[in-house]
Amino acid sequence: MTLKVYNSYSGEKEVFIPIEPNTVKMYVCGPTVYNRVHIGNARPVVVFDTLYRLLKTLYSNVIYARNITDIDDKIMQAASDNNEAISDVSARYTKAYFDDMAELNNLEPDVVPFATEHVGEMIAMVSTLIEKGHAYAAEGHVLFDVKSMDDYGKLAKRSLEDMLAGARVEVAAYKNYAGDFVLWKPSSEQEPGWDSPWGRGRPGWHIECSAMIEKHLGNTIDIHGGGVDLQFPHHENEIAQSTCAHDGEQFVRYWMHNAYINIDGEKMSKSLGNFRMVKDLLDHYSGEVLRFTILSAHYRSELNFSVDALDTAKKTLDNLYSYLQSVNDVAVDDLVDITGTDIYQALLDDLNTPIAIRELHALGKKMKAATGDEQAQLKSLFIKSAGLMGLLQQDPEAWFYVEAADGEMSDADIDKEVVAMQQARQDKDYGLADEIRDKLQGQGIVLTRDGWKRG
């Protein structure tokens, strides 16, 4: 049972070996809470939630941290636009984020650090970087001196000049070098701020993750995850801060990055106006459909998110739940060992969820065709294996139940009317049978040989 992951830092797939036996420390970058999150924000959550589930089957102590950035210029702007307190904006969208991610069947991380609760740790780390000659204060700002680090840019695999040319950097007179990035910046009287050795101000974005990882997980962690868009400059700058603050000690053993989501073939981008809020998608599809769509592509491959992809995911889940529905009365053994299944082996191979889903189909077909003890064993494997991906944990009857809209009959009421119609026909009360039939047809119900369906 060897787990292999693709390490973005080395550019290779590697055997995963934790720093401490039976303990894994994993950190994933969370959202900046100034608005509802889009489906691109959800992809790393689903990907690393799946990895978290897998790691918990391999190691007795898995610590998963995912932060909340609750102080940022975007939050400040949203508060100003809505004429409300910054704390109210961040609290509202933090709750919305938690709600949306729960709808996608994500487990809660073990640690959820908030940036505003760790400003003291950030100030301490900035002070350390100044003392060690890796940062400098200028005009109320503190900046990281990127030229003080020999291998800055190793994660992005680009030279300093190439990174500077391709990045949006602020050219300011107080910088020694244009590529130096902000660790601390001054706040006006109208802006939120904290007292510091460099005056009243607030932290830069990059420093928060380094400081929170140090506090909750230590100087060196096993896995750091996030979207590929964070690789540079955010993750590159995290490496610089943490490595230099700890005298060259390795910061992260394995860097893992999920690829972009494309909307109808275009890379999702707010500038293109093609981003899709999770909440809006949940008005039309269940969270499990969104999760399945995300997992249908390998996490390192770009994912085309479209109505067709969502509809296909819904049909596929219907098929998988129908396998479960066919064995609804068969008991399940919660202690069944799934480690020998092809599904489990696929997940061990750098979270190969497309292969795992394919094998889940094969297992479902085999389960449906089996009988007796074998069928009970296969059902146990089917449910538990799907659970590693956060799938198929509903009762199939609940999955297929469609809640009626206002003025419509519920599934349960339709079932009762169909039974009553059949009984009326047996009793040769054809008038009542026709009355019930007309009522159902008036609701758009199509009667079939096997039952009924909505028209």
WOTAWO-V814558 format. One record per run of one state. SS is the DSSP state (H for helix, E for strand, - for the rest). FROM is the first residue (numbers start at 0). TO is the last residue. If there is no record, write none. Layout:
SS;FROM;TO / SS;FROM;TO
This chain:
-;0;2 / E;3;6 / -;7;10 / E;11;14 / -;15;18 / E;19;19 / -;20;21 / E;22;27 / -;28;30 / E;31;31 / -;32;36 / E;37;37 / H;38;57 / -;58;59 / E;60;65 / -;66;66 / E;67;68 / -;69;71 / H;72;81 / -;82;84 / H;85;102 / -;103;109 / E;110;110 / -;111;112 / E;113;113 / H;114;116 / -;117;117 / H;118;130 / -;131;133 / E;134;137 / -;138;139 / E;140;143 / -;144;144 / H;145;147 / -;148;158 / H;159;165 / -;166;179 / E;180;185 / -;186;192 / E;193;193 / -;194;199 / E;200;202 / -;203;203 / H;204;215 / -;216;219 / E;220;226 / H;227;244 / -;245;250 / E;251;257 / -;258;259 / E;260;262 / -;263;264 / E;265;266 / -;267;275 / E;276;276 / H;277;281 / -;282;285 / H;286;294 / -;295;301 / E;302;304 / -;305;305 / H;306;325 / -;326;340 / H;341;347 / E;348;348 / -;349;351 / H;352;368 / -;369;370 / H;371;386 / -;387;394 / H;395;399 / -;400;409 / H;410;425 / -;426;428 / H;429;441 / -;442;443 / E;444;447 / -;448;449 / E;450;453 / -;454;454
